[in-house]
């Protein structure tokens, strides 16, 4: 079932590795990047705190899982 508004049923967020790629993906999908705070745990793993409600939405995060 599609949402009643023109809001897409997915949200796109980016980590800190390649925000320009994520912005380009969002533009090609006709949406914008969601608000997020990016940080690191003490062991170096990335942490994301989503600053928007993502209930009933598909969520995608553009972030590699390995070191450059």
mmCIF file of the N, C-alpha and C atoms, coordinates in Angstrom:
data_MODEL
# 
_entry.id   MODEL 
# 
loop_
_atom_site.group_PDB 
_atom_site.id 
_atom_site.type_symbol 
_atom_site.label_atom_id 
_atom_site.label_alt_id 
_atom_site.label_comp_id 
_atom_site.label_asym_id 
_atom_site.label_entity_id 
_atom_site.label_seq_id 
_atom_site.pdbx_PDB_ins_code 
_atom_site.Cartn_x 
_atom_site.Cartn_y 
_atom_site.Cartn_z 
_atom_site.occupancy 
_atom_site.B_iso_or_equiv 
_atom_site.pdbx_formal_charge 
_atom_site.auth_seq_id 
_atom_site.auth_comp_id 
_atom_site.auth_asym_id 
_atom_site.auth_atom_id 
_atom_site.pdbx_PDB_model_num 
ATOM 1   N N  . UNK A 1 1  ? 0.834  -1.185 0.000  1.00 0.00 ? 1  UNK A N  1 
ATOM 2   C CA . UNK A 1 1  ? 0.000  0.000  0.000  1.00 0.00 ? 1  UNK A CA 1 
ATOM 3   C C  . UNK A 1 1  ? 0.877  1.246  0.000  1.00 0.00 ? 1  UNK A C  1 
ATOM 4   N N  . UNK A 1 2  ? 0.580  2.176  -0.873 1.00 0.00 ? 2  UNK A N  1 
ATOM 5   C CA . UNK A 1 2  ? 1.354  3.398  -0.999 1.00 0.00 ? 2  UNK A CA 1 
ATOM 6   C C  . UNK A 1 2  ? 0.890  4.438  0.013  1.00 0.00 ? 2  UNK A C  1 
ATOM 7   N N  . UNK A 1 3  ? 1.809  5.290  0.511  1.00 0.00 ? 3  UNK A N  1 
ATOM 8   C CA . UNK A 1 3  ? 1.413  6.369  1.410  1.00 0.00 ? 3  UNK A CA 1 
ATOM 9   C C  . UNK A 1 3  ? 0.442  7.320  0.714  1.00 0.00 ? 3  UNK A C  1 
ATOM 10  N N  . UNK A 1 4  ? -0.402 7.988  1.476  1.00 0.00 ? 4  UNK A N  1 
ATOM 11  C CA . UNK A 1 4  ? -1.408 8.888  0.924  1.00 0.00 ? 4  UNK A CA 1 
ATOM 12  C C  . UNK A 1 4  ? -0.782 10.125 0.286  1.00 0.00 ? 4  UNK A C  1 
ATOM 13  N N  . UNK A 1 5  ? 0.337  10.583 0.801  1.00 0.00 ? 5  UNK A N  1 
ATOM 14  C CA . UNK A 1 5  ? 0.978  11.783 0.268  1.00 0.00 ? 5  UNK A CA 1 
ATOM 15  C C  . UNK A 1 5  ? 1.970  11.410 -0.826 1.00 0.00 ? 5  UNK A C  1 
ATOM 16  N N  . UNK A 1 6  ? 2.649  12.415 -1.348 1.00 0.00 ? 6  UNK A N  1 
ATOM 17  C CA . UNK A 1 6  ? 3.671  12.189 -2.364 1.00 0.00 ? 6  UNK A CA 1 
ATOM 18  C C  . UNK A 1 6  ? 5.014  11.824 -1.750 1.00 0.00 ? 6  UNK A C  1 
ATOM 19  N N  . UNK A 1 7  ? 5.046  11.616 -0.447 1.00 0.00 ? 7  UNK A N  1 
ATOM 20  C CA . UNK A 1 7  ? 6.273  11.257 0.239  1.00 0.00 ? 7  UNK A CA 1 
ATOM 21  C C  . UNK A 1 7  ? 6.645  9.823  -0.119 1.00 0.00 ? 7  UNK A C  1 
ATOM 22  N N  . UNK A 1 8  ? 7.889  9.587  -0.539 1.00 0.00 ? 8  UNK A N  1 
ATOM 23  C CA . UNK A 1 8  ? 8.281  8.206  -0.861 1.00 0.00 ? 8  UNK A CA 1 
ATOM 24  C C  . UNK A 1 8  ? 8.231  7.318  0.381  1.00 0.00 ? 8  UNK A C  1 
ATOM 25  N N  . UNK A 1 9  ? 8.057  6.009  0.172  1.00 0.00 ? 9  UNK A N  1 
ATOM 26  C CA . UNK A 1 9  ? 7.986  5.078  1.307  1.00 0.00 ? 9  UNK A CA 1 
ATOM 27  C C  . UNK A 1 9  ? 9.367  4.590  1.722  1.00 0.00 ? 9  UNK A C  1 
ATOM 28  N N  . UNK A 1 10 ? 10.409 5.300  1.296  1.00 0.00 ? 10 UNK A N  1 
ATOM 29  C CA . UNK A 1 10 ? 11.766 4.968  1.707  1.00 0.00 ? 10 UNK A CA 1 
ATOM 30  C C  . UNK A 1 10 ? 12.482 6.246  2.129  1.00 0.00 ? 10 UNK A C  1 
ATOM 31  N N  . UNK A 1 11 ? 13.560 6.052  2.900  1.00 0.00 ? 11 UNK A N  1 
ATOM 32  C CA . UNK A 1 11 ? 14.400 7.177  3.303  1.00 0.00 ? 11 UNK A CA 1 
ATOM 33  C C  . UNK A 1 11 ? 15.845 6.781  3.070  1.00 0.00 ? 11 UNK A C  1 
ATOM 34  N N  . UNK A 1 12 ? 16.651 7.751  2.714  1.00 0.00 ? 12 UNK A N  1 
ATOM 35  C CA . UNK A 1 12 ? 18.052 7.529  2.408  1.00 0.00 ? 12 UNK A CA 1 
ATOM 36  C C  . UNK A 1 12 ? 18.902 8.366  3.354  1.00 0.00 ? 12 UNK A C  1 
ATOM 37  N N  . UNK A 1 13 ? 19.874 7.714  3.974  1.00 0.00 ? 13 UNK A N  1 
ATOM 38  C CA . UNK A 1 13 ? 20.788 8.389  4.896  1.00 0.00 ? 13 UNK A CA 1 
ATOM 39  C C  . UNK A 1 13 ? 22.216 8.112  4.448  1.00 0.00 ? 13 UNK A C  1 
ATOM 40  N N  . UNK A 1 14 ? 23.146 8.926  4.903  1.00 0.00 ? 14 UNK A N  1 
ATOM 41  C CA . UNK A 1 14 ? 24.547 8.700  4.584  1.00 0.00 ? 14 UNK A CA 1 
ATOM 42  C C  . UNK A 1 14 ? 25.388 8.702  5.848  1.00 0.00 ? 14 UNK A C  1 
ATOM 43  N N  . UNK A 1 15 ? 26.423 7.874  5.811  1.00 0.00 ? 15 UNK A N  1 
ATOM 44  C CA . UNK A 1 15 ? 27.444 7.934  6.849  1.00 0.00 ? 15 UNK A CA 1 
ATOM 45  C C  . UNK A 1 15 ? 28.414 9.035  6.475  1.00 0.00 ? 15 UNK A C  1 
ATOM 46  N N  . UNK A 1 16 ? 29.637 8.955  6.961  1.00 0.00 ? 16 UNK A N  1 
ATOM 47  C CA . UNK A 1 16 ? 30.597 10.013 6.675  1.00 0.00 ? 16 UNK A CA 1 
ATOM 48  C C  . UNK A 1 16 ? 31.631 9.630  5.623  1.00 0.00 ? 16 UNK A C  1 
ATOM 49  N N  . UNK A 1 17 ? 31.532 8.438  5.032  1.00 0.00 ? 17 UNK A N  1 
ATOM 50  C CA . UNK A 1 17 ? 32.546 7.984  4.087  1.00 0.00 ? 17 UNK A CA 1 
ATOM 51  C C  . UNK A 1 17 ? 32.413 8.630  2.713  1.00 0.00 ? 17 UNK A C  1 
ATOM 52  N N  . UNK A 1 18 ? 31.195 8.783  2.208  1.00 0.00 ? 18 UNK A N  1 
ATOM 53  C CA . UNK A 1 18 ? 31.027 9.331  0.862  1.00 0.00 ? 18 UNK A CA 1 
ATOM 54  C C  . UNK A 1 18 ? 29.702 10.088 0.748  1.00 0.00 ? 18 UNK A C  1 
ATOM 55  N N  . UNK A 1 19 ? 29.581 11.219 1.430  1.00 0.00 ? 19 UNK A N  1 
ATOM 56  C CA . UNK A 1 19 ? 28.320 11.962 1.395  1.00 0.00 ? 19 UNK A CA 1 
ATOM 57  C C  . UNK A 1 19 ? 27.971 12.498 0.006  1.00 0.00 ? 19 UNK A C  1 
ATOM 58  N N  . UNK A 1 20 ? 28.977 12.791 -0.820 1.00 0.00 ? 20 UNK A N  1 
ATOM 59  C CA . UNK A 1 20 ? 28.670 13.297 -2.164 1.00 0.00 ? 20 UNK A CA 1 
ATOM 60  C C  . UNK A 1 20 ? 28.025 12.203 -3.022 1.00 0.00 ? 20 UNK A C  1 
ATOM 61  N N  . UNK A 1 21 ? 28.453 10.960 -2.880 1.00 0.00 ? 21 UNK A N  1 
ATOM 62  C CA . UNK A 1 21 ? 27.817 9.850  -3.596 1.00 0.00 ? 21 UNK A CA 1 
ATOM 63  C C  . UNK A 1 21 ? 26.377 9.689  -3.119 1.00 0.00 ? 21 UNK A C  1 
ATOM 64  N N  . UNK A 1 22 ? 26.149 9.737  -1.817 1.00 0.00 ? 22 UNK A N  1 
ATOM 65  C CA . UNK A 1 22 ? 24.799 9.604  -1.271 1.00 0.00 ? 22 UNK A CA 1 
ATOM 66  C C  . UNK A 1 22 ? 23.904 10.739 -1.758 1.00 0.00 ? 22 UNK A C  1 
ATOM 67  N N  . UNK A 1 23 ? 24.422 11.955 -1.832 1.00 0.00 ? 23 UNK A N  1 
ATOM 68  C CA . UNK A 1 23 ? 23.638 13.093 -2.324 1.00 0.00 ? 23 UNK A CA 1 
ATOM 69  C C  . UNK A 1 23 ? 23.262 12.895 -3.786 1.00 0.00 ? 23 UNK A C  1 
ATOM 70  N N  . UNK A 1 24 ? 24.179 12.363 -4.567 1.00 0.00 ? 24 UNK A N  1 
ATOM 71  C CA . UNK A 1 24 ? 23.898 12.099 -5.980 1.00 0.00 ? 24 UNK A CA 1 
ATOM 72  C C  . UNK A 1 24 ? 22.850 10.995 -6.135 1.00 0.00 ? 24 UNK A C  1 
ATOM 73  N N  . UNK A 1 25 ? 22.941 9.963  -5.316 1.00 0.00 ? 25 UNK A N  1 
ATOM 74  C CA . UNK A 1 25 ? 21.934 8.893  -5.333 1.00 0.00 ? 25 UNK A CA 1 
ATOM 75  C C  . UNK A 1 25 ? 20.563 9.471  -4.982 1.00 0.00 ? 25 UNK A C  1 
ATOM 76  N N  . UNK A 1 26 ? 20.502 10.289 -3.943 1.00 0.00 ? 26 UNK A N  1 
ATOM 77  C CA . UNK A 1 26 ? 19.239 10.903 -3.533 1.00 0.00 ? 26 UNK A CA 1 
ATOM 78  C C  . UNK A 1 26 ? 18.655 11.751 -4.656 1.00 0.00 ? 26 UNK A C  1 
ATOM 79  N N  . UNK A 1 27 ? 19.501 12.520 -5.310 1.00 0.00 ? 27 UNK A N  1 
ATOM 80  C CA . UNK A 1 27 ? 19.040 13.371 -6.408 1.00 0.00 ? 27 UNK A CA 1 
ATOM 81  C C  . UNK A 1 27 ? 18.471 12.510 -7.540 1.00 0.00 ? 27 UNK A C  1 
ATOM 82  N N  . UNK A 1 28 ? 19.154 11.430 -7.874 1.00 0.00 ? 28 UNK A N  1 
ATOM 83  C CA . UNK A 1 28 ? 18.677 10.542 -8.940 1.00 0.00 ? 28 UNK A CA 1 
ATOM 84  C C  . UNK A 1 28 ? 17.371 9.850  -8.566 1.00 0.00 ? 28 UNK A C  1 
ATOM 85  N N  . UNK A 1 29 ? 17.133 9.637  -7.285 1.00 0.00 ? 29 UNK A N  1 
ATOM 86  C CA . UNK A 1 29 ? 15.899 9.014  -6.822 1.00 0.00 ? 29 UNK A CA 1 
ATOM 87  C C  . UNK A 1 29 ? 14.787 10.037 -6.591 1.00 0.00 ? 29 UNK A C  1 
ATOM 88  N N  . UNK A 1 30 ? 15.102 11.314 -6.724 1.00 0.00 ? 30 UNK A N  1 
ATOM 89  C CA . UNK A 1 30 ? 14.101 12.356 -6.543 1.00 0.00 ? 30 UNK A CA 1 
ATOM 90  C C  . UNK A 1 30 ? 13.726 12.578 -5.089 1.00 0.00 ? 30 UNK A C  1 
ATOM 91  N N  . UNK A 1 31 ? 14.674 12.384 -4.188 1.00 0.00 ? 31 UNK A N  1 
ATOM 92  C CA . UNK A 1 31 ? 14.421 12.574 -2.766 1.00 0.00 ? 31 UNK A CA 1 
ATOM 93  C C  . UNK A 1 31 ? 15.587 13.342 -2.162 1.00 0.00 ? 31 UNK A C  1 
ATOM 94  N N  . UNK A 1 32 ? 15.614 13.441 -0.856 1.00 0.00 ? 32 UNK A N  1 
ATOM 95  C CA . UNK A 1 32 ? 16.720 14.121 -0.174 1.00 0.00 ? 32 UNK A CA 1 
ATOM 96  C C  . UNK A 1 32 ? 17.261 13.195 0.909  1.00 0.00 ? 32 UNK A C  1 
ATOM 97  N N  . UNK A 1 33 ? 18.439 13.516 1.389  1.00 0.00 ? 33 UNK A N  1 
ATOM 98  C CA . UNK A 1 33 ? 19.038 12.730 2.462  1.00 0.00 ? 33 UNK A CA 1 
ATOM 99  C C  . UNK A 1 33 ? 18.354 13.043 3.784  1.00 0.00 ? 33 UNK A C  1 
ATOM 100 N N  . UNK A 1 34 ? 18.153 12.021 4.583  1.00 0.00 ? 34 UNK A N  1 
ATOM 101 C CA . UNK A 1 34 ? 17.565 12.201 5.899  1.00 0.00 ? 34 UNK A CA 1 
ATOM 102 C C  . UNK A 1 34 ? 18.571 12.786 6.878  1.00 0.00 ? 34 UNK A C  1 
ATOM 103 N N  . UNK A 1 35 ? 18.065 13.365 7.944  1.00 0.00 ? 35 UNK A N  1 
ATOM 104 C CA . UNK A 1 35 ? 18.907 13.961 8.984  1.00 0.00 ? 35 UNK A CA 1 
ATOM 105 C C  . UNK A 1 35 ? 19.477 12.861 9.872  1.00 0.00 ? 35 UNK A C  1 
ATOM 106 N N  . UNK A 1 36 ? 20.781 12.911 10.094 1.00 0.00 ? 36 UNK A N  1 
ATOM 107 C CA . UNK A 1 36 ? 21.464 11.874 10.866 1.00 0.00 ? 36 UNK A CA 1 
ATOM 108 C C  . UNK A 1 36 ? 22.681 12.472 11.561 1.00 0.00 ? 36 UNK A C  1 
ATOM 109 N N  . UNK A 1 37 ? 22.984 11.977 12.760 1.00 0.00 ? 37 UNK A N  1 
ATOM 110 C CA . UNK A 1 37 ? 24.242 12.286 13.437 1.00 0.00 ? 37 UNK A CA 1 
ATOM 111 C C  . UNK A 1 37 ? 25.134 11.066 13.298 1.00 0.00 ? 37 UNK A C  1 
ATOM 112 N N  . UNK A 1 38 ? 26.349 11.273 12.809 1.00 0.00 ? 38 UNK A N  1 
ATOM 113 C CA . UNK A 1 38 ? 27.297 10.179 12.604 1.00 0.00 ? 38 UNK A CA 1 
ATOM 114 C C  . UNK A 1 38 ? 28.410 10.300 13.634 1.00 0.00 ? 38 UNK A C  1 
ATOM 115 N N  . UNK A 1 39 ? 28.755 9.197  14.255 1.00 0.00 ? 39 UNK A N  1 
ATOM 116 C CA . UNK A 1 39 ? 29.836 9.183  15.231 1.00 0.00 ? 39 UNK A CA 1 
ATOM 117 C C  . UNK A 1 39 ? 30.564 7.852  15.191 1.00 0.00 ? 39 UNK A C  1 
ATOM 118 N N  . UNK A 1 40 ? 31.412 7.641  16.176 1.00 0.00 ? 40 UNK A N  1 
ATOM 119 C CA . UNK A 1 40 ? 32.171 6.389  16.266 1.00 0.00 ? 40 UNK A CA 1 
ATOM 120 C C  . UNK A 1 40 ? 32.119 5.858  17.685 1.00 0.00 ? 40 UNK A C  1 
ATOM 121 N N  . UNK A 1 41 ? 32.004 4.540  17.782 1.00 0.00 ? 41 UNK A N  1 
ATOM 122 C CA . UNK A 1 41 ? 32.146 3.879  19.066 1.00 0.00 ? 41 UNK A CA 1 
ATOM 123 C C  . UNK A 1 41 ? 33.624 3.842  19.423 1.00 0.00 ? 41 UNK A C  1 
ATOM 124 N N  . UNK A 1 42 ? 33.952 3.525  20.666 1.00 0.00 ? 42 UNK A N  1 
ATOM 125 C CA . UNK A 1 42 ? 35.345 3.503  21.105 1.00 0.00 ? 42 UNK A CA 1 
ATOM 126 C C  . UNK A 1 42 ? 36.193 2.482  20.350 1.00 0.00 ? 42 UNK A C  1 
ATOM 127 N N  . UNK A 1 43 ? 35.559 1.435  19.794 1.00 0.00 ? 43 UNK A N  1 
ATOM 128 C CA . UNK A 1 43 ? 36.317 0.440  19.027 1.00 0.00 ? 43 UNK A CA 1 
ATOM 129 C C  . UNK A 1 43 ? 36.461 0.817  17.558 1.00 0.00 ? 43 UNK A C  1 
ATOM 130 N N  . UNK A 1 44 ? 35.990 2.018  17.167 1.00 0.00 ? 44 UNK A N  1 
ATOM 131 C CA . UNK A 1 44 ? 36.152 2.493  15.797 1.00 0.00 ? 44 UNK A CA 1 
ATOM 132 C C  . UNK A 1 44 ? 34.968 2.239  14.889 1.00 0.00 ? 44 UNK A C  1 
ATOM 133 N N  . UNK A 1 45 ? 34.003 1.451  15.334 1.00 0.00 ? 45 UNK A N  1 
ATOM 134 C CA . UNK A 1 45 ? 32.822 1.189  14.519 1.00 0.00 ? 45 UNK A CA 1 
ATOM 135 C C  . UNK A 1 45 ? 31.985 2.464  14.400 1.00 0.00 ? 45 UNK A C  1 
ATOM 136 N N  . UNK A 1 46 ? 31.286 2.587  13.272 1.00 0.00 ? 46 UNK A N  1 
ATOM 137 C CA . UNK A 1 46 ? 30.455 3.759  13.006 1.00 0.00 ? 46 UNK A CA 1 
ATOM 138 C C  . UNK A 1 46 ? 29.103 3.611  13.697 1.00 0.00 ? 46 UNK A C  1 
ATOM 139 N N  . UNK A 1 47 ? 28.613 4.712  14.249 1.00 0.00 ? 47 UNK A N  1 
ATOM 140 C CA . UNK A 1 47 ? 27.266 4.752  14.832 1.00 0.00 ? 47 UNK A CA 1 
ATOM 141 C C  . UNK A 1 47 ? 26.464 5.845  14.132 1.00 0.00 ? 47 UNK A C  1 
ATOM 142 N N  . UNK A 1 48 ? 25.210 5.561  13.868 1.00 0.00 ? 48 UNK A N  1 
ATOM 143 C CA . UNK A 1 48 ? 24.303 6.525  13.254 1.00 0.00 ? 48 UNK A CA 1 
ATOM 144 C C  . UNK A 1 48 ? 23.115 6.742  14.176 1.00 0.00 ? 48 UNK A C  1 
ATOM 145 N N  . UNK A 1 49 ? 22.762 7.990  14.400 1.00 0.00 ? 49 UNK A N  1 
ATOM 146 C CA . UNK A 1 49 ? 21.548 8.307  15.137 1.00 0.00 ? 49 UNK A CA 1 
ATOM 147 C C  . UNK A 1 49 ? 20.620 9.035  14.178 1.00 0.00 ? 49 UNK A C  1 
ATOM 148 N N  . UNK A 1 50 ? 19.548 8.344  13.775 1.00 0.00 ? 50 UNK A N  1 
ATOM 149 C CA . UNK A 1 50 ? 18.598 8.935  12.841 1.00 0.00 ? 50 UNK A CA 1 
ATOM 150 C C  . UNK A 1 50 ? 17.792 10.006 13.559 1.00 0.00 ? 50 UNK A C  1 
ATOM 151 N N  . UNK A 1 51 ? 17.687 11.170 12.959 1.00 0.00 ? 51 UNK A N  1 
ATOM 152 C CA . UNK A 1 51 ? 17.015 12.312 13.565 1.00 0.00 ? 51 UNK A CA 1 
ATOM 153 C C  . UNK A 1 51 ? 15.608 12.530 13.005 1.00 0.00 ? 51 UNK A C  1 
ATOM 154 N N  . UNK A 1 52 ? 15.080 11.510 12.322 1.00 0.00 ? 52 UNK A N  1 
ATOM 155 C CA . UNK A 1 52 ? 13.752 11.593 11.735 1.00 0.00 ? 52 UNK A CA 1 
ATOM 156 C C  . UNK A 1 52 ? 12.992 10.313 12.032 1.00 0.00 ? 52 UNK A C  1 
ATOM 157 N N  . UNK A 1 53 ? 11.691 10.399 12.001 1.00 0.00 ? 53 UNK A N  1 
ATOM 158 C CA . UNK A 1 53 ? 10.850 9.234  12.186 1.00 0.00 ? 53 UNK A CA 1 
ATOM 159 C C  . UNK A 1 53 ? 10.924 8.370  10.923 1.00 0.00 ? 53 UNK A C  1 
ATOM 160 N N  . UNK A 1 54 ? 11.272 7.102  11.076 1.00 0.00 ? 54 UNK A N  1 
ATOM 161 C CA . UNK A 1 54 ? 11.387 6.193  9.938  1.00 0.00 ? 54 UNK A CA 1 
ATOM 162 C C  . UNK A 1 54 ? 10.336 5.085  9.994  1.00 0.00 ? 54 UNK A C  1 
ATOM 163 N N  . UNK A 1 55 ? 9.370  5.249  10.847 1.00 0.00 ? 55 UNK A N  1 
ATOM 164 C CA . UNK A 1 55 ? 8.314  4.236  11.004 1.00 0.00 ? 55 UNK A CA 1 
ATOM 165 C C  . UNK A 1 55 ? 7.617  3.977  9.665  1.00 0.00 ? 55 UNK A C  1 
ATOM 166 N N  . UNK A 1 56 ? 7.443  2.691  9.350  1.00 0.00 ? 56 UNK A N  1 
ATOM 167 C CA . UNK A 1 56 ? 6.750  2.227  8.141  1.00 0.00 ? 56 UNK A CA 1 
ATOM 168 C C  . UNK A 1 56 ? 7.448  2.665  6.861  1.00 0.00 ? 56 UNK A C  1 
ATOM 169 N N  . UNK A 1 57 ? 8.754  2.904  6.937  1.00 0.00 ? 57 UNK A N  1 
ATOM 170 C CA . UNK A 1 57 ? 9.530  3.291  5.761  1.00 0.00 ? 57 UNK A CA 1 
ATOM 171 C C  . UNK A 1 57 ? 10.658 2.292  5.567  1.00 0.00 ? 57 UNK A C  1 
ATOM 172 N N  . UNK A 1 58 ? 11.061 2.095  4.326  1.00 0.00 ? 58 UNK A N  1 
ATOM 173 C CA . UNK A 1 58 ? 12.294 1.374  4.031  1.00 0.00 ? 58 UNK A CA 1 
ATOM 174 C C  . UNK A 1 58 ? 13.420 2.363  4.264  1.00 0.00 ? 58 UNK A C  1 
ATOM 175 N N  . UNK A 1 59 ? 14.506 1.931  4.913  1.00 0.00 ? 59 UNK A N  1 
ATOM 176 C CA . UNK A 1 59 ? 15.629 2.813  5.231  1.00 0.00 ? 59 UNK A CA 1 
ATOM 177 C C  . UNK A 1 59 ? 16.892 2.258  4.605  1.00 0.00 ? 59 UNK A C  1 
ATOM 178 N N  . UNK A 1 60 ? 17.612 3.122  3.896  1.00 0.00 ? 60 UNK A N  1 
ATOM 179 C CA . UNK A 1 60 ? 18.870 2.754  3.258  1.00 0.00 ? 60 UNK A CA 1 
ATOM 180 C C  . UNK A 1 60 ? 19.957 3.694  3.756  1.00 0.00 ? 60 UNK A C  1 
ATOM 181 N N  . UNK A 1 61 ? 21.114 3.128  4.085  1.00 0.00 ? 61 UNK A N  1 
ATOM 182 C CA . UNK A 1 61 ? 22.262 3.907  4.538  1.00 0.00 ? 61 UNK A CA 1 
ATOM 183 C C  . UNK A 1 61 ? 23.406 3.664  3.564  1.00 0.00 ? 61 UNK A C  1 
ATOM 184 N N  . UNK A 1 62 ? 23.939 4.739  2.988  1.00 0.00 ? 62 UNK A N  1 
ATOM 185 C CA . UNK A 1 62 ? 25.075 4.653  2.088  1.00 0.00 ? 62 UNK A CA 1 
ATOM 186 C C  . UNK A 1 62 ? 26.324 4.803  2.940  1.00 0.00 ? 62 UNK A C  1 
ATOM 187 N N  . UNK A 1 63 ? 26.998 3.688  3.198  1.00 0.00 ? 63 UNK A N  1 
ATOM 188 C CA . UNK A 1 63 ? 28.199 3.689  4.037  1.00 0.00 ? 63 UNK A CA 1 
ATOM 189 C C  . UNK A 1 63 ? 28.941 2.370  3.823  1.00 0.00 ? 63 UNK A C  1 
ATOM 190 N N  . UNK A 1 64 ? 30.204 2.402  3.380  1.00 0.00 ? 64 UNK A N  1 
ATOM 191 C CA . UNK A 1 64 ? 30.943 1.159  3.258  1.00 0.00 ? 64 UNK A CA 1 
ATOM 192 C C  . UNK A 1 64 ? 31.182 0.525  4.629  1.00 0.00 ? 64 UNK A C  1 
ATOM 193 N N  . UNK A 1 65 ? 31.369 -0.766 4.648  1.00 0.00 ? 65 UNK A N  1 
ATOM 194 C CA . UNK A 1 65 ? 31.577 -1.480 5.916  1.00 0.00 ? 65 UNK A CA 1 
ATOM 195 C C  . UNK A 1 65 ? 33.035 -1.884 6.127  1.00 0.00 ? 65 UNK A C  1 
ATOM 196 N N  . UNK A 1 66 ? 33.909 -1.397 5.263  1.00 0.00 ? 66 UNK A N  1 
ATOM 197 C CA . UNK A 1 66 ? 35.335 -1.709 5.426  1.00 0.00 ? 66 UNK A CA 1 
ATOM 198 C C  . UNK A 1 66 ? 36.145 -0.424 5.312  1.00 0.00 ? 66 UNK A C  1 
ATOM 199 N N  . UNK A 1 67 ? 37.361 -0.474 5.791  1.00 0.00 ? 67 UNK A N  1 
ATOM 200 C CA . UNK A 1 67 ? 38.247 0.690  5.744  1.00 0.00 ? 67 UNK A CA 1 
ATOM 201 C C  . UNK A 1 67 ? 38.631 1.000  4.292  1.00 0.00 ? 67 UNK A C  1 
ATOM 202 N N  . UNK A 1 68 ? 38.897 2.268  3.986  1.00 0.00 ? 68 UNK A N  1 
ATOM 203 C CA . UNK A 1 68 ? 39.301 2.636  2.610  1.00 0.00 ? 68 UNK A CA 1 
ATOM 204 C C  . UNK A 1 68 ? 40.573 1.926  2.178  1.00 0.00 ? 68 UNK A C  1 
# 
